[in-house]
Amino acid sequence: MAAVPDIEWNTAVEGTPPSSGLNCVSTTGATACLEAYGDILWVKDTAADSASAVADWDNYVGGTLTRWGYCRNSPGSGKWAYCNKNFTEGSELRLRAAVYDGSEGTWIRWSGTLYLTT
């Protein structure tokens, strides 16, 4: 049985996503997207609720989990932020939007899962 890879926890940097070419998923308070060209994860905080919007992702190569992690929006409500990743070409990415209360260290909610090929 293969060991689970270490988690990648990234603080996203504020930016402006492209107007097209994004695959997105949302829940109340968060939107997470993949910009396939360049493997950039975008996350938008859509609620002024003191919790953070997070892109929650898992990356599989040949059916095996090889990487997983979180891209947390730090700029706050109404703003987009991104994490620049480098996924294996042709691998599967499972992406969810999530809301995380950092002060309590608790997850509040997740979206459904969006399945993508990188």
Secondary structure in CASP SS format (residue, H / E / C, confidence):
PFRMAT SS
TARGET T0000
AUTHOR 0000-0000-0000
METHOD secondary structure of the structure
MODEL  1
M C 1.00
A C 1.00
A C 1.00
V C 1.00
P C 1.00
D C 1.00
I E 1.00
E E 1.00
W E 1.00
N E 1.00
T E 1.00
A C 1.00
V E 1.00
E E 1.00
G C 1.00
T C 1.00
P C 1.00
P C 1.00
S C 1.00
S C 1.00
G C 1.00
L E 1.00
N E 1.00
C E 1.00
V E 1.00
S E 1.00
T E 1.00
T C 1.00
G C 1.00
A E 1.00
T E 1.00
A E 1.00
C E 1.00
L E 1.00
E E 1.00
A C 1.00
Y C 1.00
G C 1.00
D C 1.00
I E 1.00
L E 1.00
W E 1.00
V E 1.00
K E 1.00
D E 1.00
T C 1.00
A C 1.00
A C 1.00
D C 1.00
S C 1.00
A C 1.00
S E 1.00
A E 1.00
V E 1.00
A E 1.00
D E 1.00
W E 1.00
D E 1.00
N E 1.00
Y E 1.00
V E 1.00
G C 1.00
G C 1.00
T E 1.00
L E 1.00
T E 1.00
R E 1.00
W E 1.00
G E 1.00
Y E 1.00
C E 1.00
R E 1.00
N C 1.00
S C 1.00
P C 1.00
G C 1.00
S E 1.00
G C 1.00
K C 1.00
W E 1.00
A E 1.00
Y E 1.00
C E 1.00
N E 1.00
K C 1.00
N C 1.00
F C 1.00
T C 1.00
E C 1.00
G C 1.00
S C 1.00
E E 1.00
L E 1.00
R E 1.00
L E 1.00
R E 1.00
A E 1.00
A E 1.00
V E 1.00
Y E 1.00
D E 1.00
G C 1.00
S C 1.00
E C 1.00
G C 1.00
T E 1.00
W E 1.00
I E 1.00
R E 1.00
W E 1.00
S C 1.00
G C 1.00
T C 1.00
L E 1.00
Y E 1.00
L E 1.00
T E 1.00
T C 1.00
END
